């Protein structure tokens, strides 16, 4: 008997891309930099806070790529500095977060070396549809009755 993968399990119809999202998230190679917090700000609100000390607003970019929130930082040109000790990390980074369906980015702000990204979860609409069963003899195969409409 062959083992079914997560995306091909018979009870999970239409979730094929979920396995792809999990693999892509695992490959992002987050090495712990920059450190971040995720906090709940309300019943349907979240905030991701990244410690990005030393990065200006122009050095940061936030994109939403196929339900994946990607935060990138690139350090500016430092010039000809000679360090006797360098303990402040100012390196390029990429941090990715997979967002569930219904989670939207509300906004982002940079404050005191912390990048705050606000997220809001919207409640999905519950749609109840009646599916009409045809016998194949009437010629109306596959009709769908959506709340009284055909």
N, CA, C and O atoms as a GROMACS GRO file, in nm:
protein
  600
    1UNK      N    1   0.085  -0.118   0.000
    1UNK     CA    2   0.000   0.000   0.000
    1UNK      C    3   0.089   0.124   0.000
    1UNK      O    4   0.179   0.135   0.082
    2UNK      N    5   0.064   0.215  -0.091
    2UNK     CA    6   0.146   0.336  -0.098
    2UNK      C    7   0.094   0.442  -0.001
    2UNK      O    8  -0.026   0.451   0.025
    3UNK      N    9   0.187   0.520   0.051
    3UNK     CA   10   0.151   0.624   0.146
    3UNK      C   11   0.107   0.749   0.071
    3UNK      O   12   0.174   0.793  -0.023
    4UNK      N   13  -0.005   0.805   0.111
    4UNK     CA   14  -0.055   0.926   0.048
    4UNK      C   15   0.014   1.047   0.108
    4UNK      O   16   0.034   1.055   0.229
    5UNK      N   17   0.049   1.142   0.022
    5UNK     CA   18   0.106   1.266   0.075
    5UNK      C   19  -0.008   1.354   0.123
    5UNK      O   20  -0.125   1.327   0.097
    6UNK      N   21   0.029   1.460   0.194
    6UNK     CA   22  -0.070   1.548   0.254
    6UNK      C   23  -0.167   1.606   0.150
    6UNK      O   24  -0.288   1.607   0.172
    7UNK      N   25  -0.113   1.653   0.038
    7UNK     CA   26  -0.197   1.718  -0.062
    7UNK      C   27  -0.283   1.624  -0.143
    7UNK      O   28  -0.376   1.669  -0.210
    8UNK      N   29  -0.256   1.494  -0.138
    8UNK     CA   30  -0.334   1.399  -0.218
    8UNK      C   31  -0.425   1.312  -0.133
    8UNK      O   32  -0.480   1.214  -0.183
    9UNK      N   33  -0.442   1.346  -0.008
    9UNK     CA   34  -0.531   1.268   0.078
    9UNK      C   35  -0.674   1.284   0.026
    9UNK      O   36  -0.713   1.395  -0.010
   10UNK      N   37  -0.753   1.177   0.021
   10UNK     CA   38  -0.886   1.185  -0.039
   10UNK      C   39  -0.984   1.277   0.034
   10UNK      O   40  -1.082   1.320  -0.026
   11UNK      N   41  -0.960   1.309   0.160
   11UNK     CA   42  -1.051   1.398   0.233
   11UNK      C   43  -1.014   1.545   0.219
   11UNK      O   44  -1.086   1.632   0.267
   12UNK      N   45  -0.903   1.574   0.152
   12UNK     CA   46  -0.857   1.711   0.137
   12UNK      C   47  -0.861   1.754  -0.010
   12UNK      O   48  -0.757   1.783  -0.069
   13UNK      N   49  -0.979   1.757  -0.067
   13UNK     CA   50  -0.994   1.793  -0.206
   13UNK      C   51  -0.972   1.943  -0.225
   13UNK      O   52  -1.031   2.024  -0.154
   14UNK      N   53  -0.889   1.978  -0.320
   14UNK     CA   54  -0.863   2.118  -0.350
   14UNK      C   55  -0.755   2.182  -0.267
   14UNK      O   56  -0.732   2.302  -0.280
   15UNK      N   57  -0.685   2.106  -0.182
   15UNK     CA   58  -0.579   2.161  -0.098
   15UNK      C   59  -0.441   2.125  -0.154
   15UNK      O   60  -0.345   2.114  -0.078
   16UNK      N   61  -0.431   2.106  -0.284
   16UNK     CA   62  -0.305   2.064  -0.346
   16UNK      C   63  -0.193   2.163  -0.320
   16UNK      O   64  -0.079   2.123  -0.296
   17UNK      N   65  -0.224   2.291  -0.324
   17UNK     CA   66  -0.119   2.391  -0.310
   17UNK      C   67  -0.073   2.410  -0.166
   17UNK      O   68   0.028   2.476  -0.143
   18UNK      N   69  -0.143   2.353  -0.070
   18UNK     CA   70  -0.103   2.368   0.070
   18UNK      C   71   0.033   2.304   0.094
   18UNK      O   72   0.116   2.359   0.166
   19UNK      N   73   0.055   2.188   0.036
   19UNK     CA   74   0.184   2.122   0.050
   19UNK      C   75   0.296   2.205  -0.013
   19UNK      O   76   0.407   2.211   0.040
   20UNK      N   77   0.266   2.269  -0.126
   20UNK     CA   78   0.364   2.355  -0.192
   20UNK      C   79   0.398   2.476  -0.105
   20UNK      O   80   0.514   2.516  -0.098
   21UNK      N   81   0.298   2.534  -0.038
   21UNK     CA   82   0.322   2.648   0.050
   21UNK      C   83   0.409   2.609   0.169
   21UNK      O   84   0.497   2.685   0.209
   22UNK      N   85   0.385   2.491   0.225
   22UNK     CA   86   0.465   2.445   0.338
   22UNK      C   87   0.610   2.425   0.296
   22UNK      O   88   0.702   2.463   0.369
   23UNK      N   89   0.632   2.365   0.180
   23UNK     CA   90   0.768   2.344   0.131
   23UNK      C   91   0.838   2.477   0.104
   23UNK      O   92   0.956   2.492   0.137
   24UNK      N   93   0.767   2.572   0.045
   24UNK     CA   94   0.827   2.702   0.014
   24UNK      C   95   0.865   2.776   0.141
   24UNK      O   96   0.968   2.843   0.146
   25UNK      N   97   0.781   2.766   0.243
   25UNK     CA   98   0.811   2.832   0.371
   25UNK      C   99   0.932   2.770   0.437
   25UNK      O  100   1.014   2.841   0.495
   26UNK      N  101   0.945   2.640   0.429
   26UNK     CA  102   1.059   2.571   0.489
   26UNK      C  103   1.190   2.606   0.418
   26UNK      O  104   1.296   2.603   0.480
   27UNK      N  105   1.183   2.639   0.289
   27UNK     CA  106   1.303   2.670   0.212
   27UNK      C  107   1.351   2.813   0.228
   27UNK      O  108   1.461   2.845   0.182
   28UNK      N  109   1.274   2.901   0.291
   28UNK     CA  110   1.313   3.041   0.297
   28UNK      C  111   1.442   3.062   0.373
   28UNK      O  112   1.506   3.167   0.357
   29UNK      N  113   1.484   2.969   0.455
   29UNK     CA  114   1.614   2.976   0.520
   29UNK      C  115   1.625   3.086   0.624
   29UNK      O  116   1.728   3.154   0.632
   30UNK      N  117   1.523   3.105   0.701
   30UNK     CA  118   1.529   3.207   0.806
   30UNK      C  119   1.628   3.162   0.912
   30UNK      O  120   1.610   3.058   0.975
   31UNK      N  121   1.732   3.241   0.930
   31UNK     CA  122   1.837   3.205   1.025
   31UNK      C  123   1.822   3.276   1.159
   31UNK      O  124   1.917   3.278   1.238
   32UNK      N  125   1.708   3.335   1.185
   32UNK     CA  126   1.687   3.402   1.312
   32UNK      C  127   1.713   3.551   1.306
   32UNK      O  128   1.697   3.620   1.407
   33UNK      N  129   1.754   3.603   1.190
   33UNK     CA  130   1.779   3.745   1.178
   33UNK      C  131   1.685   3.804   1.073
   33UNK      O  132   1.674   3.747   0.964
   34UNK      N  133   1.621   3.908   1.100
   34UNK     CA  134   1.612   3.980   1.227
   34UNK      C  135   1.512   3.912   1.320
   34UNK      O  136   1.422   3.843   1.275
   35UNK      N  137   1.529   3.932   1.450
   35UNK     CA  138   1.431   3.874   1.543
   35UNK      C  139   1.295   3.942   1.525
   35UNK      O  140   1.286   4.057   1.483
   36UNK      N  141   1.189   3.868   1.558
   36UNK     CA  142   1.054   3.922   1.539
   36UNK      C  143   0.961   3.872   1.647
   36UNK      O  144   0.988   3.771   1.713
   37UNK      N  145   0.851   3.943   1.665
   37UNK     CA  146   0.741   3.903   1.753
   37UNK      C  147   0.614   3.898   1.670
   37UNK      O  148   0.600   3.972   1.573
   38UNK      N  149   0.524   3.811   1.709
   38UNK     CA  150   0.389   3.810   1.653
   38UNK      C  151   0.294   3.820   1.771
   38UNK      O  152   0.297   3.737   1.861
   39UNK      N  153   0.211   3.922   1.770
   39UNK     CA  154   0.119   3.943   1.881
   39UNK      C  155  -0.023   3.958   1.829
   39UNK      O  156  -0.046   4.000   1.716
   40UNK      N  157  -0.117   3.924   1.914
   40UNK     CA  158  -0.258   3.941   1.880
   40UNK      C  159  -0.300   4.077   1.934
   40UNK      O  160  -0.284   4.106   2.052
   41UNK      N  161  -0.355   4.161   1.846
   41UNK     CA  162  -0.392   4.296   1.884
   41UNK      C  163  -0.542   4.312   1.906
   41UNK      O  164  -0.587   4.418   1.950
   42UNK      N  165  -0.618   4.212   1.875
   42UNK     CA  166  -0.762   4.215   1.893
   42UNK      C  167  -0.817   4.078   1.859
   42UNK      O  168  -0.742   3.983   1.840
   43UNK      N  169  -0.949   4.071   1.852
   43UNK     CA  170  -1.010   3.942   1.822
   43UNK      C  171  -0.974   3.892   1.682
   43UNK      O  172  -0.962   3.772   1.661
   44UNK      N  173  -0.958   3.985   1.588
   44UNK     CA  174  -0.923   3.944   1.452
   44UNK      C  175  -0.802   4.019   1.400
   44UNK      O  176  -0.784   4.029   1.278
   45UNK      N  177  -0.719   4.072   1.488
   45UNK     CA  178  -0.603   4.148   1.445
   45UNK      C  179  -0.473   4.092   1.499
   45UNK      O  180  -0.468   4.040   1.610
   46UNK      N  181  -0.368   4.103   1.418
   46UNK     CA  182  -0.235   4.056   1.454
   46UNK      C  183  -0.134   4.163   1.419
   46UNK      O  184  -0.162   4.249   1.336
   47UNK      N  185  -0.019   4.157   1.482
   47UNK     CA  186   0.090   4.249   1.448
   47UNK      C  187   0.220   4.171   1.449
   47UNK      O  188   0.253   4.102   1.546
   48UNK      N  189   0.294   4.183   1.339
   48UNK     CA  190   0.428   4.128   1.330
   48UNK      C  191   0.523   4.245   1.354
   48UNK      O  192   0.511   4.348   1.288
   49UNK      N  193   0.616   4.230   1.446
   49UNK     CA  194   0.714   4.334   1.474
   49UNK      C  195   0.853   4.276   1.452
   49UNK      O  196   0.891   4.178   1.515
   50UNK      N  197   0.929   4.338   1.362
   50UNK     CA  198   1.066   4.296   1.334
   50UNK      C  199   1.162   4.401   1.386
   50UNK      O  200   1.140   4.521   1.368
   51UNK      N  201   1.271   4.356   1.450
   51UNK     CA  202   1.374   4.446   1.499
   51UNK      C  203   1.471   4.474   1.384
   51UNK      O  204   1.554   4.390   1.350
   52UNK      N  205   1.459   4.592   1.326
   52UNK     CA  206   1.538   4.628   1.208
   52UNK      C  207   1.624   4.752   1.236
   52UNK      O  208   1.630   4.844   1.154
   53UNK      N  209   1.688   4.754   1.352
   53UNK     CA  210   1.773   4.868   1.387
   53UNK      C  211   1.883   4.887   1.283
   53UNK      O  212   1.946   4.791   1.239
   54UNK      N  213   1.904   5.012   1.244
   54UNK     CA  214   2.006   5.043   1.145
   54UNK      C  215   1.955   5.047   1.003
   54UNK      O  216   2.029   5.088   0.913
   55UNK      N  217   1.831   5.008   0.980
   55UNK     CA  218   1.773   5.011   0.847
   55UNK      C  219   1.681   5.132   0.835
   55UNK      O  220   1.598   5.156   0.924
   56UNK      N  221   1.695   5.206   0.728
   56UNK     CA  222   1.605   5.318   0.700
   56UNK      C  223   1.483   5.265   0.624
   56UNK      O  224   1.484   5.152   0.575
   57UNK      N  225   1.382   5.347   0.614
   57UNK     CA  226   1.261   5.307   0.542
   57UNK      C  227   1.291   5.270   0.397
   57UNK      O  228   1.231   5.178   0.343
   58UNK      N  229   1.385   5.342   0.335
   58UNK     CA  230   1.422   5.313   0.196
   58UNK      C  231   1.495   5.180   0.181
   58UNK      O  232   1.501   5.125   0.070
   59UNK      N  233   1.551   5.128   0.288
   59UNK     CA  234   1.624   5.001   0.284
   59UNK      C  235   1.533   4.880   0.299
   59UNK      O  236   1.578   4.766   0.282
   60UNK      N  237   1.406   4.900   0.330
   60UNK     CA  238   1.312   4.791   0.358
   60UNK      C  239   1.206   4.783   0.249
   60UNK      O  240   1.165   4.884   0.193
   61UNK      N  241   1.163   4.661   0.220
   61UNK     CA  242   1.050   4.642   0.128
   61UNK      C  243   0.962   4.530   0.181
   61UNK      O  244   1.011   4.431   0.236
   62UNK      N  245   0.832   4.546   0.163
   62UNK     CA  246   0.734   4.447   0.205
   62UNK      C  247   0.649   4.414   0.083
   62UNK      O  248   0.591   4.504   0.022
   63UNK      N  249   0.642   4.286   0.048
   63UNK     CA  250   0.562   4.244  -0.066
   63UNK      C  251   0.472   4.128  -0.025
   63UNK      O  252   0.503   4.054   0.069
   64UNK      N  253   0.363   4.114  -0.095
   64UNK     CA  254   0.271   4.002  -0.076
   64UNK      C  255   0.274   3.920  -0.204
   64UNK      O  256   0.228   3.965  -0.308
   65UNK      N  257   0.330   3.800  -0.195
   65UNK     CA  258   0.348   3.714  -0.311
   65UNK      C  259   0.273   3.584  -0.290
   65UNK      O  260   0.321   3.495  -0.219
   66UNK      N  261   0.156   3.572  -0.349
   66UNK     CA  262   0.078   3.448  -0.342
   66UNK      C  263   0.058   3.403  -0.197
   66UNK      O  264   0.099   3.294  -0.159
   67UNK      N  265  -0.005   3.489  -0.117
   67UNK     CA  266  -0.035   3.464   0.025
   67UNK      C  267   0.089   3.452   0.112
   67UNK      O  268   0.079   3.406   0.226
   68UNK      N  269   0.204   3.492   0.062
   68UNK     CA  270   0.326   3.490   0.142
   68UNK      C  271   0.374   3.634   0.158
   68UNK      O  272   0.405   3.701   0.060
   69UNK      N  273   0.379   3.679   0.283
   69UNK     CA  274   0.426   3.813   0.314
   69UNK      C  275   0.578   3.806   0.325
   69UNK      O  276   0.632   3.733   0.408
   70UNK      N  277   0.647   3.882   0.241
   70UNK     CA  278   0.793   3.878   0.237
   70UNK      C  279   0.847   4.016   0.274
   70UNK      O  280   0.812   4.116   0.211
   71UNK      N  281   0.932   4.019   0.377
   71UNK     CA  282   0.996   4.142   0.421
   71UNK      C  283   1.144   4.130   0.386
   71UNK      O  284   1.210   4.035   0.427
   72UNK      N  285   1.194   4.226   0.311
   72UNK     CA  286   1.335   4.225   0.271
   72UNK      C  287   1.402   4.352   0.320
   72UNK      O  288   1.342   4.460   0.322
   73UNK      N  289   1.526   4.338   0.359
   73UNK     CA  290   1.606   4.453   0.400
   73UNK      C  291   1.742   4.445   0.336
   73UNK      O  292   1.805   4.340   0.334
   74UNK      N  293   1.786   4.557   0.283
   74UNK     CA  294   1.920   4.563   0.227
   74UNK      C  295   1.991   4.682   0.291
   74UNK      O  296   1.936   4.792   0.298
   75UNK      N  297   2.111   4.658   0.336
   75UNK     CA  298   2.185   4.764   0.405
   75UNK      C  299   2.239   4.861   0.302
   75UNK      O  300   2.280   4.822   0.192
   76UNK      N  301   2.240   4.988   0.339
   76UNK     CA  302   2.291   5.092   0.251
   76UNK      C  303   2.442   5.086   0.242
   76UNK      O  304   2.508   5.014   0.318
   77UNK      N  305   2.496   5.162   0.151
   77UNK     CA  306   2.642   5.169   0.135
   77UNK      C  307   2.704   5.234   0.259
   77UNK      O  308   2.661   5.340   0.302
   78UNK      N  309   2.804   5.169   0.313
   78UNK     CA  310   2.866   5.219   0.435
   78UNK      C  311   2.987   5.306   0.408
   78UNK      O  312   3.027   5.383   0.496
   79UNK      N  313   3.045   5.298   0.294
   79UNK     CA  314   3.161   5.379   0.263
   79UNK      C  315   3.288   5.316   0.316
   79UNK      O  316   3.298   5.194   0.330
   80UNK      N  317   3.385   5.400   0.346
   80UNK     CA  318   3.517   5.355   0.389
   80UNK      C  319   3.533   5.366   0.540
   80UNK      O  320   3.617   5.442   0.588
   81UNK      N  321   3.455   5.291   0.614
   81UNK     CA  322   3.466   5.293   0.760
   81UNK      C  323   3.563   5.185   0.806
   81UNK      O  324   3.571   5.077   0.747
   82UNK      N  325   3.636   5.217   0.912
   82UNK     CA  326   3.727   5.120   0.973
   82UNK      C  327   3.673   5.093   1.113
   82UNK      O  328   3.669   5.183   1.198
   83UNK      N  329   3.630   4.969   1.136
   83UNK     CA  330   3.571   4.931   1.265
   83UNK      C  331   3.678   4.870   1.356
   83UNK      O  332   3.756   4.784   1.313
   84UNK      N  333   3.682   4.914   1.478
   84UNK     CA  334   3.765   4.849   1.580
   84UNK      C  335   3.689   4.731   1.641
   84UNK      O  336   3.749   4.632   1.682
   85UNK      N  337   3.558   4.744   1.648
   85UNK     CA  338   3.469   4.635   1.690
   85UNK      C  339   3.337   4.655   1.617
   85UNK      O  340   3.285   4.766   1.613
   86UNK      N  341   3.284   4.550   1.559
   86UNK     CA  342   3.157   4.559   1.488
   86UNK      C  343   3.061   4.458   1.549
   86UNK      O  344   3.070   4.338   1.521
   87UNK      N  345   2.970   4.507   1.632
   87UNK     CA  346   2.873   4.420   1.698
   87UNK      C  347   2.730   4.445   1.652
   87UNK      O  348   2.639   4.372   1.692
   88UNK      N  349   2.710   4.546   1.570
   88UNK     CA  350   2.575   4.577   1.521
   88UNK      C  351   2.559   4.512   1.384
   88UNK      O  352   2.630   4.544   1.290
   89UNK      N  353   2.464   4.420   1.376
   89UNK     CA  354   2.440   4.352   1.250
   89UNK      C  355   2.364   4.444   1.156
   89UNK      O  356   2.259   4.496   1.191
   90UNK      N  357   2.418   4.464   1.039
   90UNK     CA  358   2.351   4.544   0.936
   90UNK      C  359   2.368   4.469   0.805
   90UNK      O  360   2.432   4.518   0.712
   91UNK      N  361   2.309   4.353   0.797
   91UNK     CA  362   2.324   4.271   0.678
   91UNK      C  363   2.189   4.257   0.609
   91UNK      O  364   2.084   4.288   0.667
   92UNK      N  365   2.192   4.210   0.488
   92UNK     CA  366   2.070   4.190   0.414
   92UNK      C  367   1.992   4.074   0.474
   92UNK      O  368   2.050   3.981   0.531
   93UNK      N  369   1.861   4.081   0.461
   93UNK     CA  370   1.778   3.972   0.513
   93UNK      C  371   1.653   3.958   0.430
   93UNK      O  372   1.614   4.048   0.356
   94UNK      N  373   1.592   3.843   0.446
   94UNK     CA  374   1.459   3.816   0.389
   94UNK      C  375   1.385   3.731   0.490
   94UNK      O  376   1.434   3.626   0.531
   95UNK      N  377   1.267   3.775   0.529
   95UNK     CA  378   1.185   3.703   0.626
   95UNK      C  379   1.048   3.684   0.564
   95UNK      O  380   0.989   3.780   0.515
   96UNK      N  381   0.997   3.561   0.564
   96UNK     CA  382   0.869   3.531   0.498
   96UNK      C  383   0.770   3.474   0.598
   96UNK      O  384   0.806   3.398   0.687
   97UNK      N  385   0.644   3.512   0.581
   97UNK     CA  386   0.534   3.464   0.664
   97UNK      C  387   0.421   3.422   0.570
   97UNK      O  388   0.382   3.500   0.482
   98UNK      N  389   0.368   3.302   0.586
   98UNK     CA  390   0.256   3.256   0.504
   98UNK      C  391   0.128   3.301   0.572
   98UNK      O  392   0.106   3.274   0.690
   99UNK      N  393   0.043   3.370   0.496
   99UNK     CA  394  -0.084   3.420   0.548
   99UNK      C  395  -0.197   3.327   0.507
   99UNK      O  396  -0.200   3.279   0.394
  100UNK      N  397  -0.288   3.303   0.597
  100UNK     CA  398  -0.403   3.218   0.568
  100UNK      C  399  -0.502   3.295   0.480
  100UNK      O  400  -0.495   3.418   0.469
  101UNK      N  401  -0.594   3.222   0.419
  101UNK     CA  402  -0.701   3.288   0.344
  101UNK      C  403  -0.779   3.379   0.437
  101UNK      O  404  -0.809   3.343   0.551
  102UNK      N  405  -0.811   3.498   0.389
  102UNK     CA  406  -0.888   3.591   0.469
  102UNK      C  407  -0.803   3.684   0.554
  102UNK      O  408  -0.858   3.772   0.620
  103UNK      N  409  -0.671   3.667   0.556
  103UNK     CA  410  -0.583   3.756   0.631
  103UNK      C  411  -0.529   3.862   0.534
  103UNK      O  412  -0.472   3.829   0.431
  104UNK      N  413  -0.550   3.987   0.570
  104UNK     CA  414  -0.507   4.097   0.484
  104UNK      C  415  -0.410   4.187   0.560
  104UNK      O  416  -0.418   4.199   0.682
  105UNK      N  417  -0.320   4.249   0.487
  105UNK     CA  418  -0.224   4.341   0.547
  105UNK      C  419  -0.292   4.476   0.563
  105UNK      O  420  -0.341   4.534   0.466
  106UNK      N  421  -0.296   4.524   0.688
  106UNK     CA  422  -0.360   4.651   0.716
  106UNK      C  423  -0.268   4.770   0.698
  106UNK      O  424  -0.315   4.880   0.668
  107UNK      N  425  -0.139   4.752   0.715
  107UNK     CA  426  -0.044   4.861   0.701
  107UNK      C  427   0.086   4.827   0.769
  107UNK      O  428   0.098   4.725   0.837
  108UNK      N  429   0.186   4.915   0.750
  108UNK     CA  430   0.317   4.895   0.810
  108UNK      C  431   0.374   5.030   0.851
  108UNK      O  432   0.350   5.131   0.786
  109UNK      N  433   0.449   5.028   0.960
  109UNK     CA  434   0.513   5.151   1.006
  109UNK      C  435   0.647   5.118   1.069
  109UNK      O  436   0.664   5.014   1.132
  110UNK      N  437   0.742   5.209   1.051
  110UNK     CA  438   0.875   5.196   1.108
  110UNK      C  439   0.888   5.296   1.221
  110UNK      O  440   0.870   5.416   1.201
  111UNK      N  441   0.918   5.245   1.342
  111UNK     CA  442   0.921   5.330   1.460
  111UNK      C  443   1.030   5.282   1.555
  111UNK      O  444   1.026   5.169   1.604
  112UNK      N  445   1.128   5.369   1.582
  112UNK     CA  446   1.236   5.341   1.677
  112UNK      C  447   1.309   5.210   1.647
  112UNK      O  448   1.339   5.134   1.740
  113UNK      N  449   1.337   5.182   1.521
  113UNK     CA  450   1.409   5.060   1.485
  113UNK      C  451   1.324   4.935   1.480
  113UNK      O  452   1.378   4.826   1.463
  114UNK      N  453   1.192   4.948   1.496
  114UNK     CA  454   1.100   4.835   1.490
  114UNK      C  455   1.006   4.854   1.372
  114UNK      O  456   0.947   4.961   1.356
  115UNK      N  457   0.993   4.751   1.290
  115UNK     CA  458   0.899   4.753   1.178
  115UNK      C  459   0.774   4.679   1.221
  115UNK      O  460   0.778   4.559   1.247
  116UNK      N  461   0.662   4.751   1.227
  116UNK     CA  462   0.533   4.692   1.267
  116UNK      C  463   0.450   4.668   1.142
  116UNK      O  464   0.432   4.759   1.060
  117UNK      N  465   0.399   4.546   1.126
  117UNK     CA  466   0.310   4.512   1.015
  117UNK      C  467   0.180   4.463   1.076
  117UNK      O  468   0.178   4.362   1.146
  118UNK      N  469   0.072   4.535   1.049
  118UNK     CA  470  -0.060   4.501   1.104
  118UNK      C  471  -0.135   4.413   1.007
  118UNK      O  472  -0.140   4.441   0.887
  119UNK      N  473  -0.195   4.307   1.059
  119UNK     CA  474  -0.273   4.212   0.980
  119UNK      C  475  -0.414   4.205   1.037
  119UNK      O  476  -0.433   4.215   1.158
  120UNK      N  477  -0.512   4.187   0.950
  120UNK     CA  478  -0.651   4.173   0.990
  120UNK      C  479  -0.710   4.049   0.926
  120UNK      O  480  -0.690   4.023   0.807
  121UNK      N  481  -0.782   3.973   1.005
  121UNK     CA  482  -0.850   3.854   0.953
  121UNK      C  483  -0.996   3.889   0.932
  121UNK      O  484  -1.064   3.934   1.023
  122UNK      N  485  -1.044   3.868   0.810
  122UNK     CA  486  -1.184   3.891   0.779
  122UNK      C  487  -1.258   3.759   0.788
  122UNK      O  488  -1.206   3.654   0.750
  123UNK      N  489  -1.379   3.766   0.837
  123UNK     CA  490  -1.460   3.644   0.849
  123UNK      C  491  -1.509   3.603   0.711
  123UNK      O  492  -1.564   3.686   0.638
  124UNK      N  493  -1.491   3.477   0.674
  124UNK     CA  494  -1.540   3.432   0.544
  124UNK      C  495  -1.692   3.428   0.541
  124UNK      O  496  -1.758   3.401   0.642
  125UNK      N  497  -1.745   3.455   0.423
  125UNK     CA  498  -1.890   3.449   0.407
  125UNK      C  499  -1.933   3.303   0.397
  125UNK      O  500  -1.874   3.224   0.324
  126UNK      N  501  -2.035   3.270   0.472
  126UNK     CA  502  -2.090   3.135   0.464
  126UNK      C  503  -2.196   3.133   0.355
  126UNK      O  504  -2.301   3.196   0.368
  127UNK      N  505  -2.169   3.061   0.249
  127UNK     CA  506  -2.261   3.050   0.138
  127UNK      C  507  -2.315   2.908   0.136
  127UNK      O  508  -2.239   2.811   0.129
  128UNK      N  509  -2.444   2.897   0.142
  128UNK     CA  510  -2.508   2.766   0.135
  128UNK      C  511  -2.570   2.754  -0.003
  128UNK      O  512  -2.650   2.838  -0.044
  129UNK      N  513  -2.531   2.648  -0.074
  129UNK     CA  514  -2.584   2.626  -0.208
  129UNK      C  515  -2.654   2.492  -0.213
  129UNK      O  516  -2.608   2.394  -0.154
  130UNK      N  517  -2.762   2.488  -0.282
  130UNK     CA  518  -2.834   2.363  -0.305
  130UNK      C  519  -2.791   2.310  -0.441
  130UNK      O  520  -2.803   2.380  -0.542
  131UNK      N  521  -2.742   2.189  -0.445
  131UNK     CA  522  -2.698   2.127  -0.570
  131UNK      C  523  -2.810   2.034  -0.617
  131UNK      O  524  -2.849   1.941  -0.547
  132UNK      N  525  -2.861   2.062  -0.736
  132UNK     CA  526  -2.969   1.982  -0.792
  132UNK      C  527  -2.912   1.856  -0.853
  132UNK      O  528  -2.811   1.860  -0.924
  133UNK      N  529  -2.975   1.744  -0.826
  133UNK     CA  530  -2.933   1.614  -0.879
  133UNK      C  531  -3.017   1.585  -1.001
  133UNK      O  532  -3.140   1.590  -0.996
  134UNK      N  533  -2.950   1.556  -1.112
  134UNK     CA  534  -3.024   1.524  -1.234
  134UNK      C  535  -3.011   1.375  -1.262
  134UNK      O  536  -2.916   1.310  -1.218
  135UNK      N  537  -3.108   1.323  -1.334
  135UNK     CA  538  -3.109   1.180  -1.366
  135UNK      C  539  -3.038   1.151  -1.496
  135UNK      O  540  -3.016   1.034  -1.529
  136UNK      N  541  -3.002   1.253  -1.571
  136UNK     CA  542  -2.938   1.231  -1.700
  136UNK      C  543  -3.039   1.217  -1.812
  136UNK      O  544  -3.002   1.228  -1.929
  137UNK      N  545  -3.165   1.194  -1.779
  137UNK     CA  546  -3.269   1.180  -1.881
  137UNK      C  547  -3.330   1.314  -1.919
  137UNK      O  548  -3.381   1.330  -2.030
  138UNK      N  549  -3.326   1.409  -1.827
  138UNK     CA  550  -3.391   1.536  -1.855
  138UNK      C  551  -3.303   1.630  -1.936
  138UNK      O  552  -3.351   1.731  -1.987
  139UNK      N  553  -3.173   1.598  -1.949
  139UNK     CA  554  -3.084   1.683  -2.027
  139UNK      C  555  -3.030   1.802  -1.950
  139UNK      O  556  -2.954   1.881  -2.005
  140UNK      N  557  -3.066   1.816  -1.824
  140UNK     CA  558  -3.018   1.927  -1.743
  140UNK      C  559  -2.912   1.877  -1.646
  140UNK      O  560  -2.929   1.886  -1.525
  141UNK      N  561  -2.804   1.826  -1.700
  141UNK     CA  562  -2.701   1.769  -1.613
  141UNK      C  563  -2.615   1.880  -1.555
  141UNK      O  564  -2.579   1.975  -1.625
  142UNK      N  565  -2.583   1.867  -1.426
  142UNK     CA  566  -2.494   1.959  -1.361
  142UNK      C  567  -2.554   2.093  -1.326
  142UNK      O  568  -2.480   2.188  -1.299
  143UNK      N  569  -2.687   2.107  -1.325
  143UNK     CA  570  -2.745   2.235  -1.286
  143UNK      C  571  -2.721   2.261  -1.139
  143UNK      O  572  -2.726   2.170  -1.056
  144UNK      N  573  -2.694   2.385  -1.108
  144UNK     CA  574  -2.671   2.426  -0.971
  144UNK      C  575  -2.774   2.531  -0.937
  144UNK      O  576  -2.789   2.630  -1.009
  145UNK      N  577  -2.845   2.510  -0.827
  145UNK     CA  578  -2.944   2.606  -0.780
  145UNK      C  579  -2.880   2.686  -0.670
  145UNK      O  580  -2.859   2.635  -0.560
  146UNK      N  581  -2.849   2.814  -0.697
  146UNK     CA  582  -2.786   2.899  -0.598
  146UNK      C  583  -2.890   2.992  -0.538
  146UNK      O  584  -2.923   3.095  -0.595
  147UNK      N  585  -2.940   2.953  -0.423
  147UNK     CA  586  -3.038   3.031  -0.351
  147UNK      C  587  -3.157   3.070  -0.440
  147UNK      O  588  -3.197   3.186  -0.444
  148UNK      N  589  -3.210   2.973  -0.510
  148UNK     CA  590  -3.328   2.994  -0.593
  148UNK      C  591  -3.297   3.036  -0.735
  148UNK      O  592  -3.390   3.053  -0.814
  149UNK      N  593  -3.168   3.054  -0.772
  149UNK     CA  594  -3.133   3.093  -0.908
  149UNK      C  595  -3.073   2.974  -0.978
  149UNK      O  596  -3.004   2.894  -0.915
  150UNK      N  597  -3.097   2.961  -1.107
  150UNK     CA  598  -3.035   2.854  -1.187
  150UNK      C  599  -2.950   2.912  -1.295
  150UNK      O  600  -2.890   2.838  -1.372
   0.00000   0.00000   0.00000
